[in-house]
């Protein structure tokens, strides 16, 4: 069975798109995790800096 060049190109494009989308999801997950950590740290710092009211 002879593969057509169109199917080879289509397979390569599919793999490249899969890698790009997976990398994008990984980047967004990492950025969200980093931002959440920064916000939590900011809350902790702000909470400990403000005096408690009675």
Buried (B, 14 or more C-beta within 10 A) or exposed (E): EEEEEEEEEEEEEEEEEEEEEEEEEEEEEEEEEEEEEEEEEEEEEEEEEEEEEE
